[in-house]
Amino acid sequence: MAQQAKKRGREAATEVETKFGQALDEVEGILARLEAEQIDVDDLAAEVKRAVQLIALCRRKLAATETEVREYVDALQAEAGETAGPSGERDGADPAAAEGDLPL
């Protein structure tokens, strides 16, 4: 059990230190080496495991960023008195004007 706790601690530290772009670049590098058959069979499992960890990290970072951005947008809309109605349209706003909004 102590080993699992240490492993989770190392993974959390790696996640904090690894930027999204760095993780994506590393996954792309692993994929390129896989496609070019440049990874030795002895290293294959470790490389695939690392890619899976990095993809999970990227997904978590994307989800966290999406949540944070939504919170900012919601706060901005609340501040401006624009609350979303049940249909997702802004109260008092022209629904046609919302077509140019970026999806979040």
C-alpha positions as CSV (number, residue, x, y, z in Angstrom):
1,M,0.0,0.0,0.0
2,A,2.8,2.4,0.8
3,Q,4.2,1.8,-2.7
4,Q,0.8,2.7,-4.3
5,A,0.7,6.0,-2.3
6,K,4.3,6.8,-3.4
7,K,3.4,6.0,-7.0
8,R,0.3,8.3,-6.9
9,G,2.4,11.0,-5.4
10,R,5.0,10.8,-8.2
11,E,2.2,10.7,-10.8
12,A,0.6,13.8,-9.2
13,A,4.0,15.6,-9.2
14,T,4.6,14.7,-12.8
15,E,1.1,16.0,-13.7
16,V,1.8,19.3,-12.1
17,E,5.1,19.6,-13.8
18,T,4.0,18.4,-17.3
19,K,2.4,21.1,-19.5
20,F,-0.4,20.0,-21.9
21,G,1.8,20.8,-24.9
22,Q,4.7,18.9,-23.6
23,A,2.5,15.9,-22.9
24,L,0.9,16.1,-26.4
25,D,4.4,16.3,-28.0
26,E,5.6,13.3,-26.1
27,V,2.5,11.3,-27.1
28,E,3.0,12.3,-30.7
29,G,6.7,11.2,-30.5
30,I,5.7,7.8,-29.1
31,L,3.1,7.4,-31.8
32,A,5.7,8.3,-34.5
33,R,8.2,5.8,-33.1
34,L,5.5,3.1,-33.0
35,E,4.4,3.8,-36.6
36,A,8.0,3.7,-37.7
37,E,8.6,0.5,-35.7
38,Q,11.5,2.2,-33.9
39,I,10.5,0.9,-30.4
40,D,12.2,-2.2,-29.3
41,V,9.8,-4.9,-28.1
42,D,11.4,-4.8,-24.7
43,D,10.4,-1.1,-24.4
44,L,7.0,-1.4,-26.1
45,A,4.8,-1.9,-23.0
46,A,6.5,0.9,-21.1
47,E,6.1,3.3,-24.0
48,V,2.4,2.4,-24.4
49,K,1.9,2.8,-20.7
50,R,3.5,6.2,-20.8
51,A,1.4,7.3,-23.7
52,V,-1.8,6.1,-21.9
53,Q,-0.7,8.1,-18.8
54,L,-0.1,11.2,-20.9
55,I,-3.4,10.9,-22.7
56,A,-5.2,10.6,-19.4
57,L,-3.3,13.7,-18.1
58,C,-4.3,15.7,-21.3
59,R,-8.0,14.7,-20.8
60,R,-7.9,15.8,-17.2
61,K,-6.3,19.1,-18.1
62,L,-8.9,19.7,-20.9
63,A,-11.8,18.9,-18.5
64,A,-10.4,21.1,-15.8
65,T,-9.8,23.9,-18.3
66,E,-13.3,23.6,-19.7
67,T,-14.8,23.7,-16.2
68,E,-12.7,26.8,-15.4
69,V,-13.7,28.6,-18.6
70,R,-17.4,27.8,-18.1
71,E,-17.2,29.3,-14.6
72,Y,-15.6,32.5,-16.0
73,V,-18.3,32.8,-18.7
74,D,-21.1,32.1,-16.2
75,A,-19.7,34.7,-13.8
76,L,-19.4,37.2,-16.6
77,Q,-22.9,36.5,-17.8
78,A,-24.3,36.7,-14.3
79,E,-22.5,40.0,-13.8
80,A,-24.0,41.4,-17.0
81,G,-27.4,40.1,-16.0
82,E,-27.5,37.5,-18.8
83,T,-28.5,34.2,-17.3
84,A,-29.2,31.2,-19.5
85,G,-32.8,30.2,-19.8
86,P,-34.0,26.5,-19.8
87,S,-33.4,26.3,-23.6
88,G,-29.9,27.6,-23.2
89,E,-30.8,31.0,-24.8
90,R,-29.8,34.1,-23.0
91,D,-32.6,36.0,-21.3
92,G,-33.2,39.2,-23.2
93,A,-30.8,38.3,-25.9
94,D,-31.5,37.8,-29.6
95,P,-31.2,34.1,-30.2
96,A,-29.9,34.8,-33.7
97,A,-27.0,36.9,-32.3
98,A,-25.8,33.9,-30.2
99,E,-25.1,31.9,-33.4
100,G,-21.6,33.4,-33.6
101,D,-20.8,32.4,-30.0
102,L,-18.0,29.9,-29.6
103,P,-19.2,26.6,-28.2
104,L,-17.8,25.7,-24.8
